[in-house]
Structures are given as C-alpha cells and as structure tokens.
Amino acid sequence: MTYNVPNWLIILGGIGQIFTALIYPYIRHKVFDWYNDVKQLKPLNQEIAKTYGRYIQGLNFSFGLIAILLHTDLQNGTRLALALTGLIAAYWIGKVATQIAYYPMYEIPKKMIFRVGGYGMNILFTLFAVVFAWLFAVNLIAYFNL
C-alpha cells in the first residue's frame, strides 16, 4: 500500500515557510524590538546574533523552495528524501516545542495584529511540523517497505 502526502499540502507548506522567512525581519523589528536589544551586546555578540537570525531566515526560505520545487521528490522513499524530510521535520518540531516551552514567558505587545499574528505563526509552525513529520513517515514506510 502506498501512502502519499497531497502535493498541494506540501506546496502550501513551502509557501508558508517562504512567508515566514520574508516576515521574519518585520517581526524582529516591530514585535520584539530585537535590533535595539542586540545593540546592547558586545560587537562580536551582535554579529553572532545577526548571523543566527540570517541562518533561521535562510533555512526557512530554503526549506520553502525545496518543498515547492521538489514536492514529489520529498516523498519518493529514497535515503535523501528520508534524510531531508527528517531534518525539516526535526527543525519545525523543535520550533514548536520551543514556542510552547519558552515563549509564553515573554511579553508580546498587546496590539490585536500581534496577537492574531502570533496565533497565525504558531498555526503555520505546527502545519510545517505535521506536514514534514508526515513526509518523513511516508519515506520511512517506503524505504523499509512497511
């Protein structure tokens, strides 16, 4: 029996990941006032924080492109598909776990747009985690002929 994740769902996940990459600078600046906080760090630590921010943005964008352009390859049961979907699933599951474990402790501005945006982003992160965990499971089943 063959299991598949609908291509439209993978592509939707890809579009969402690109959206998160594009919106990331706005969220850092407007919601978290991140740039002013980073200015309080020593110069080397400022650059490290900025670099990690770019890594996150780049990974989100890259994962989105992969999902959109290679959606059928992501569920073909190869070792590469298994590794890549496992990596992306772990990334988003880790993000969701971090959101749940740590972020409720912090104050987010009370404007309605930020509150709605926060729920929207959490829904997107959960969607990404579910879609790529599902893809990983599909690849595990295909690879091991289960």
NORNOR-V184849 format. One record per residue. N is the residue number from 0. RES is the residue in one small letter. SS is DSSP state (~ for helix, > for strand, _ for the rest). PHI is phi in radians with two decimals (NA if undefined). Layout:
# NORNOR-V184849
N_RES_SS_PHI ; N_RES_SS_PHI
This chain:
# NORNOR-V184849
0_m___NA ; 1_t___-1.75 ; 2_y___-1.88 ; 3_n___-2.45 ; 4_v___-1.62 ; 5_p___-1.00 ; 6_n_~_-1.00 ; 7_w_~_-1.08 ; 8_l_~_-1.27 ; 9_i_~_-1.15 ; 10_i_~_-1.13 ; 11_l_~_-1.04 ; 12_g_~_-1.07 ; 13_g_~_-1.12 ; 14_i_~_-1.09 ; 15_g_~_-1.09 ; 16_q_~_-1.17 ; 17_i_~_-1.14 ; 18_f_~_-1.00 ; 19_t_~_-1.10 ; 20_a_~_-1.16 ; 21_l_~_-1.29 ; 22_i_~_-1.48 ; 23_y_~_-0.92 ; 24_p_~_-1.08 ; 25_y_~_-1.09 ; 26_i_~_-1.11 ; 27_r_~_-1.03 ; 28_h_~_-1.37 ; 29_k_~_-1.46 ; 30_v_~_-1.55 ; 31_f___-1.79 ; 32_d___0.88 ; 33_w_~_-1.07 ; 34_y_~_-1.14 ; 35_n_~_-1.19 ; 36_d_~_-1.16 ; 37_v_~_-1.13 ; 38_k___-1.08 ; 39_q___-1.41 ; 40_l___-1.44 ; 41_k___-1.11 ; 42_p_~_-0.92 ; 43_l_~_-1.12 ; 44_n_~_-1.14 ; 45_q_~_-1.04 ; 46_e_~_-1.16 ; 47_i_~_-1.11 ; 48_a_~_-1.07 ; 49_k_~_-1.13 ; 50_t_~_-1.09 ; 51_y_~_-1.10 ; 52_g_~_-1.07 ; 53_r_~_-1.20 ; 54_y_~_-1.03 ; 55_i_~_-1.05 ; 56_q_~_-1.07 ; 57_g_~_-1.15 ; 58_l_~_-1.12 ; 59_n_~_-1.02 ; 60_f_~_-1.13 ; 61_s_~_-1.12 ; 62_f_~_-1.06 ; 63_g_~_-1.12 ; 64_l_~_-1.07 ; 65_i_~_-1.04 ; 66_a_~_-1.10 ; 67_i_~_-1.28 ; 68_l_~_-1.45 ; 69_l___-2.15 ; 70_h___-1.00 ; 71_t___-1.30 ; 72_d_~_-1.19 ; 73_l_~_-1.26 ; 74_q_~_-2.34 ; 75_n___-1.63 ; 76_g___1.38 ; 77_t___-1.38 ; 78_r_~_-1.09 ; 79_l_~_-1.16 ; 80_a_~_-1.08 ; 81_l_~_-1.08 ; 82_a_~_-1.15 ; 83_l_~_-1.20 ; 84_t_~_-1.18 ; 85_g_~_-1.13 ; 86_l_~_-1.08 ; 87_i_~_-1.17 ; 88_a_~_-1.08 ; 89_a_~_-1.08 ; 90_y_~_-1.03 ; 91_w_~_-1.33 ; 92_i_~_-1.11 ; 93_g_~_-1.09 ; 94_k_~_-1.12 ; 95_v_~_-1.12 ; 96_a_~_-1.07 ; 97_t_~_-1.13 ; 98_q_~_-0.99 ; 99_i_~_-1.21 ; 100_a_~_-1.34 ; 101_y_~_-2.02 ; 102_y_~_-1.22 ; 103_p_~_-1.08 ; 104_m_~_-1.32 ; 105_y___-1.84 ; 106_e___-1.48 ; 107_i___-1.95 ; 108_p___-0.86 ; 109_k___-1.45 ; 110_k___-1.04 ; 111_m_~_-1.01 ; 112_i_~_-1.07 ; 113_f_~_-1.29 ; 114_r_~_-1.15 ; 115_v_~_-1.12 ; 116_g_~_-1.07 ; 117_g_~_-1.08 ; 118_y_~_-1.13 ; 119_g_~_-1.07 ; 120_m_~_-1.15 ; 121_n_~_-1.12 ; 122_i_~_-1.12 ; 123_l_~_-1.07 ; 124_f_~_-1.05 ; 125_t_~_-1.16 ; 126_l_~_-1.01 ; 127_f_~_-1.07 ; 128_a_~_-1.08 ; 129_v_~_-1.18 ; 130_v_~_-1.07 ; 131_f_~_-1.35 ; 132_a_~_-1.16 ; 133_w_~_-1.08 ; 134_l_~_-1.05 ; 135_f_~_-1.06 ; 136_a_~_-1.10 ; 137_v_~_-1.05 ; 138_n_~_-1.20 ; 139_l_~_-1.08 ; 140_i_~_-1.07 ; 141_a_~_-1.19 ; 142_y_~_-1.14 ; 143_f___-1.67 ; 144_n___0.89 ; 145_l___-1.48
